[in-house]
Amino acid sequence: MIENQSIRPAQVIGPLGEPLTLDTLPPPTTTRWVVRRKAEVVAAVNGGLLTVDEVCERYSLTLEEFASWQRSIDRSGMPGLRVTRIQHYRDVYERQQRF
């Protein structure tokens, strides 16, 4: 992350390879979080477009909720963000950690 730098990029590469800007991010009024939108917000933070604090404030998220999105992407990629599959991917990750 580039949180300590005062200069921010005008755009970052999104999860599907498209450029993301502040204007193309999900709107602050978003209430339905599909996988693509979650991944775009995580990519924006990872690329330095927004800070974690700005994302939490902009989208009314808790730090824990955003951190869980980041963890899910790190562990399982975009499919790990699917709400219906969270327990499955969590189980897979825990089994991998045992071996």
C-alpha positions as CSV (number, residue, x, y, z in Angstrom):
1,M,0.0,0.0,0.0
2,I,1.1,3.5,-0.6
3,E,-0.7,5.2,2.4
4,N,2.4,7.1,3.5
5,Q,2.8,8.9,0.2
6,S,1.2,12.3,-0.3
7,I,0.9,11.8,-4.1
8,R,-1.8,9.4,-5.2
9,P,-2.2,7.7,-8.5
10,A,-5.0,9.0,-10.8
11,Q,-5.9,5.4,-11.6
12,V,-5.1,1.9,-10.6
13,I,-5.6,-1.5,-12.3
14,G,-8.8,-3.1,-11.1
15,P,-9.4,-6.8,-10.4
16,L,-10.5,-7.5,-14.0
17,G,-7.6,-5.6,-15.6
18,E,-9.6,-2.4,-16.2
19,P,-8.4,1.0,-15.0
20,L,-10.1,2.3,-11.8
21,T,-10.5,5.9,-10.8
22,L,-12.4,7.6,-8.0
23,D,-15.2,8.2,-10.5
24,T,-15.4,4.5,-11.6
25,L,-15.4,3.0,-8.1
26,P,-18.8,1.9,-6.7
27,P,-20.9,4.9,-5.5
28,P,-20.7,5.8,-1.8
29,T,-24.4,4.8,-1.5
30,T,-23.7,1.2,-2.4
31,T,-25.6,-1.3,-0.2
32,R,-25.5,-4.4,-2.4
33,W,-21.9,-5.7,-2.4
34,V,-21.3,-8.1,-5.2
35,V,-17.9,-9.8,-5.7
36,R,-16.7,-7.3,-8.4
37,R,-17.5,-4.2,-6.3
38,K,-15.7,-5.6,-3.2
39,A,-12.7,-6.5,-5.4
40,E,-12.6,-3.0,-6.9
41,V,-12.6,-1.4,-3.5
42,V,-9.8,-3.7,-2.3
43,A,-7.8,-3.0,-5.5
44,A,-8.2,0.8,-4.9
45,V,-6.8,0.5,-1.4
46,N,-3.9,-1.8,-2.5
47,G,-3.1,0.5,-5.4
48,G,-3.1,3.7,-3.2
49,L,-6.2,5.3,-4.8
50,L,-7.9,5.4,-1.3
51,T,-6.8,4.7,2.2
52,V,-8.5,2.1,4.4
53,D,-9.9,4.9,6.6
54,E,-11.3,6.6,3.5
55,V,-12.9,3.4,2.3
56,C,-14.5,2.7,5.6
57,E,-15.9,6.2,5.9
58,R,-17.0,6.4,2.2
59,Y,-18.8,3.1,2.2
60,S,-19.8,2.9,5.9
61,L,-17.8,-0.3,6.4
62,T,-16.2,-1.5,9.6
63,L,-12.4,-2.1,9.6
64,E,-13.1,-5.8,10.3
65,E,-15.4,-6.1,7.3
66,F,-12.9,-4.5,4.9
67,A,-10.1,-6.6,6.3
68,S,-12.1,-9.7,5.7
69,W,-12.5,-8.7,2.1
70,Q,-8.7,-8.3,1.8
71,R,-8.1,-11.6,3.5
72,S,-10.5,-13.4,1.3
73,I,-8.9,-12.1,-1.9
74,D,-5.4,-13.0,-0.6
75,R,-6.5,-16.5,0.3
76,S,-8.9,-17.4,-2.5
77,G,-9.0,-14.6,-5.1
78,M,-12.2,-13.1,-6.2
79,P,-14.3,-16.3,-5.7
80,G,-13.4,-16.1,-2.0
81,L,-15.6,-12.9,-1.8
82,R,-18.7,-14.8,-2.6
83,V,-21.0,-14.7,0.5
84,T,-22.5,-18.1,-0.3
85,R,-19.0,-19.7,-0.4
86,I,-17.3,-18.1,2.6
87,Q,-17.4,-21.1,4.8
88,H,-16.2,-23.4,2.0
89,Y,-13.2,-21.3,1.3
90,R,-12.5,-20.9,5.0
91,D,-12.5,-24.7,5.4
92,V,-10.2,-25.1,2.4
93,Y,-7.8,-22.5,3.8
94,E,-7.7,-24.1,7.2
95,R,-7.1,-27.6,5.7
96,Q,-4.2,-26.2,3.7
97,Q,-2.7,-24.7,6.8
98,R,-2.6,-28.1,8.6
99,F,-0.5,-29.7,5.9
